[in-house]
Amino acid sequence: MAAMTGIVKAFSQKTGTEFALGLWGGLMWLDLGWYSFHSYDSRPTFDDPTLSNLPSWSWLSMKCRYIANLWELAEIRGNYAGEAVLVEFTCKWEGPEYLSRLLSSKLVISARMKPLNLNIPPYASSFYRDRVGNTLDTRIGAGDGDPSGLLIHLDGPLKQADFGSLYLLRLYTVKCTYSRSPLDDFVLLLKREERKDGPVYRRLGAGHLARPVPPPYIPWSTSYLSALAEPSMEVPTGSYQVGSQATEQSFFDGVGMQKVELV
């Protein structure tokens, strides 16, 4: 940790980018999208007494040897700027940074966030968690749960008592490599907790939510449709279509940016 701290400080001073417990301030939208794909009881972990009392949003809190990032699933080329941005970060250590116990921390970001009302039919429970209980997955279809198209890599077991206080926070929107949707919202799963100075949100996992796939739309305009009418029948000139242009709203439509404190 001592060696890493020296490297981080040097890089931070050179670039002017703040380092927030394993995440870079200028790339907060990207770095918050970490996850572990190992099951809860088989994650290779390390024991470091200095890494205690860490917030849920930092990958250091997992003490897991293997951490992946959702960006690896994004199908994008070139420069890209995400949506969630850092507003405020502070932390207080008992002694030297990263070499002593963390006493307190505060992270506030600006992002789009919306309550999540999970509708999970009892008969579809096997679709929502894989065999090791590591994911929340509604991609089977809307008939098996709502919202459909959601895949969350859970940081730990999701309790039934959490369901009434769940939120999704959007980090960025891109095409996911293995999704049928043209765009996916990459998100954090959060749990709301009430405190004296206002609500805060604890991270429960990270993943992506597929946007609705638009229905097929085939327009044409003609004065004669030989496939639909006899040659002697006059068909008025006009526009005809198969399917509909109406597309189901995506989860975050109409949601504005707001300040969110993560713990």
C-alpha positions in Angstrom: 0.0 0.0 0.0 2.9 2.4 0.7 4.3 1.9 -2.8 0.9 2.4 -4.4 0.2 5.5 -2.3 3.5 7.1 -3.6 2.6 6.3 -7.3 -0.9 7.6 -6.9 0.2 10.9 -5.3 2.7 11.5 -8.0 0.2 10.8 -10.8 -2.5 12.9 -9.1 -0.2 15.9 -8.8 1.0 15.6 -12.4 -2.5 15.2 -13.9 -4.5 17.3 -11.5 -7.0 14.4 -11.1 -8.2 13.6 -7.6 -7.8 10.1 -6.3 -10.8 8.8 -4.3 -10.2 5.5 -2.5 -9.3 3.6 -5.7 -11.3 5.7 -8.1 -10.1 8.7 -10.2 -12.3 11.8 -9.9 -12.2 12.7 -13.6 -13.3 9.2 -14.5 -15.9 8.6 -11.7 -18.5 7.6 -14.3 -16.2 4.8 -15.4 -14.5 3.7 -12.2 -17.7 3.3 -10.3 -18.6 0.5 -12.7 -16.5 -2.2 -11.1 -17.8 -5.7 -10.1 -16.6 -9.1 -9.1 -17.9 -12.1 -11.0 -17.0 -14.6 -8.3 -19.6 -16.1 -6.0 -19.8 -14.7 -2.5 -18.3 -17.7 -0.8 -15.5 -18.4 -3.2 -14.1 -14.9 -3.9 -10.3 -14.9 -3.6 -9.7 -12.2 -1.0 -6.8 -10.6 0.9 -6.6 -9.4 4.5 -5.3 -5.9 5.1 -6.2 -4.3 8.4 -5.7 -0.8 7.0 -8.5 -1.4 4.5 -11.3 -1.3 7.0 -14.3 1.0 7.4 -14.2 1.6 3.6 -17.3 2.8 1.8 -19.3 0.4 -0.4 -18.7 2.4 -3.6 -14.9 1.7 -3.5 -13.6 -1.6 -5.0 -11.1 -1.7 -2.1 -14.0 -2.5 0.2 -14.4 -5.9 -1.5 -10.9 -7.0 -0.6 -11.2 -9.2 -3.7 -8.2 -10.2 -5.8 -10.1 -10.1 -9.1 -12.1 -7.0 -10.0 -13.6 -6.4 -13.5 -15.1 -3.3 -15.0 -18.4 -2.9 -16.9 -16.5 -0.9 -19.6 -15.1 -4.2 -20.9 -18.6 -5.0 -22.1 -19.1 -1.7 -23.9 -19.0 -1.7 -27.7 -17.5 1.7 -28.4 -14.6 3.2 -30.2 -12.9 6.6 -29.7 -13.3 9.2 -27.0 -16.3 9.0 -24.8 -17.5 11.1 -21.8 -19.8 9.5 -19.3 -22.8 11.0 -17.5 -22.1 10.7 -13.7 -19.6 13.3 -12.5 -17.8 13.9 -9.2 -19.2 16.8 -7.1 -17.4 16.3 -3.7 -15.0 13.9 -2.1 -13.4 14.1 1.4 -11.9 11.5 3.6 -10.1 11.5 7.0 -7.5 9.0 8.1 -6.3 8.1 11.5 -2.7 8.5 10.3 -0.9 8.5 6.9 -3.2 8.0 3.9 -3.8 4.4 3.0 -1.4 3.3 5.7 -3.8 3.8 8.6 -7.5 3.3 9.4 -10.1 5.3 7.5 -12.1 7.4 10.0 -14.7 8.9 7.6 -15.4 9.6 3.9 -17.9 11.4 1.8 -18.6 11.0 -1.9 -21.2 13.1 -3.7 -21.8 12.7 -7.5 -24.3 14.2 -10.0 -26.2 11.6 -11.9 -29.6 10.4 -13.0 -31.2 8.1 -10.4 -34.7 6.5 -10.1 -36.4 4.1 -7.7 -36.5 0.5 -8.8 -39.6 -1.5 -8.2 -38.7 -5.1 -8.8 -41.5 -7.3 -9.8 -40.3 -10.9 -9.4 -42.9 -13.7 -9.8 -42.2 -16.5 -7.3 -42.1 -19.1 -10.1 -39.3 -17.2 -11.9 -36.9 -17.1 -8.9 -34.4 -19.2 -10.8 -34.2 -16.7 -13.6 -33.2 -13.9 -11.2 -30.2 -15.5 -9.6 -27.6 -17.7 -11.2 -26.6 -21.0 -9.6 -24.1 -19.2 -7.2 -26.5 -16.4 -6.4 -24.2 -13.8 -7.8 -26.5 -11.9 -10.2 -29.9 -10.3 -10.5 -31.0 -11.1 -14.1 -34.4 -10.1 -15.7 -33.2 -10.5 -19.3 -35.4 -13.6 -19.7 -38.3 -11.3 -20.6 -40.9 -8.9 -19.3 -43.2 -11.9 -18.4 -40.6 -13.0 -15.9 -40.1 -9.8 -14.1 -40.0 -6.0 -14.3 -38.0 -4.1 -15.4 -36.9 -6.5 -18.1 -33.4 -6.5 -19.6 -31.6 -5.9 -16.3 -28.4 -7.7 -15.3 -26.8 -6.8 -12.0 -23.6 -8.3 -10.6 -24.3 -8.3 -6.9 -21.6 -7.3 -4.3 -23.3 -9.5 -1.8 -26.6 -11.3 -1.0 -29.7 -9.3 -1.9 -32.2 -9.4 1.0 -35.9 -9.3 0.6 -36.0 -6.4 3.1 -33.9 -4.3 0.6 -36.6 -4.5 -2.1 -38.5 -1.5 -0.8 -35.6 0.9 -1.0 -33.8 0.0 -4.2 -32.6 2.6 -6.8 -30.8 2.5 -10.1 -28.2 5.2 -10.9 -27.0 5.6 -14.5 -23.3 6.0 -15.1 -23.3 6.1 -18.9 -25.1 4.8 -22.0 -23.4 2.8 -24.7 -24.0 -0.4 -26.8 -23.3 -3.6 -24.8 -21.4 -6.2 -26.8 -23.9 -9.1 -26.2 -27.1 -7.2 -25.9 -30.0 -7.3 -28.4 -30.8 -3.6 -27.6 -29.3 -0.8 -29.6 -28.2 0.9 -26.4 -27.8 -0.1 -22.7 -27.7 2.0 -19.6 -24.8 1.0 -17.4 -26.0 1.4 -13.8 -25.4 1.0 -10.1 -27.9 -0.8 -7.9 -28.2 1.3 -4.7 -30.1 1.0 -1.4 -31.5 4.1 0.2 -30.7 4.7 3.9 -32.1 7.5 6.0 -29.8 9.7 8.1 -30.3 12.9 10.2 -28.8 15.1 7.5 -30.7 13.4 4.6 -30.7 10.2 2.6 -27.6 8.4 1.5 -27.2 5.4 -0.8 -25.3 2.2 -0.3 -24.0 0.3 -3.3 -25.3 -3.3 -3.8 -24.0 -4.0 -7.3 -23.3 -2.9 -10.8 -24.6 -3.9 -14.3 -26.6 -2.8 -17.3 -30.2 -2.3 -18.3 -31.2 -2.8 -22.0 -33.3 -0.1 -23.5 -36.5 -1.2 -25.3 -35.9 -2.6 -28.8 -38.0 -0.5 -31.3 -40.6 -2.5 -33.3 -40.0 -3.0 -37.0 -41.3 -0.1 -39.1 -41.8 -0.5 -42.9 -43.2 2.6 -44.5 -44.1 3.0 -48.2 -46.3 5.3 -50.3 -48.0 4.2 -53.5 -51.2 4.6 -55.5 -51.4 0.9 -56.3 -50.7 -2.1 -54.1 -50.8 -5.1 -56.5 -50.2 -7.5 -53.6 -53.3 -6.2 -51.8 -55.8 -5.4 -54.6 -56.9 -6.6 -58.0 -55.5 -4.5 -60.9 -58.9 -3.0 -61.6 -59.2 -1.8 -58.0 -58.1 1.8 -57.4 -56.3 2.3 -54.1 -56.0 5.9 -52.9 -52.5 7.4 -52.8 -51.2 7.4 -49.2 -48.7 6.1 -46.8 -48.9 2.6 -45.3 -46.9 1.0 -42.6 -46.3 -2.4 -41.1 -45.6 -2.3 -37.4 -45.5 0.9 -35.3 -43.2 3.8 -34.7 -44.2 3.9 -31.0 -41.3 2.7 -28.8 -41.6 1.8 -25.2 -40.0 4.4 -22.9 -36.6 3.6 -21.4 -36.2 3.4 -17.6 -34.5 6.8 -17.2 -36.7 8.9 -19.6 -37.7 12.2 -18.0 -35.3 11.8 -15.1 -33.1 14.8 -14.4 -29.6 15.1 -12.9 -29.4 15.2 -9.1 -26.8 15.1 -6.4 -26.4 11.7 -4.8 -24.3 10.9 -1.7 -22.8 7.4 -1.7 -21.6 5.6 1.4 
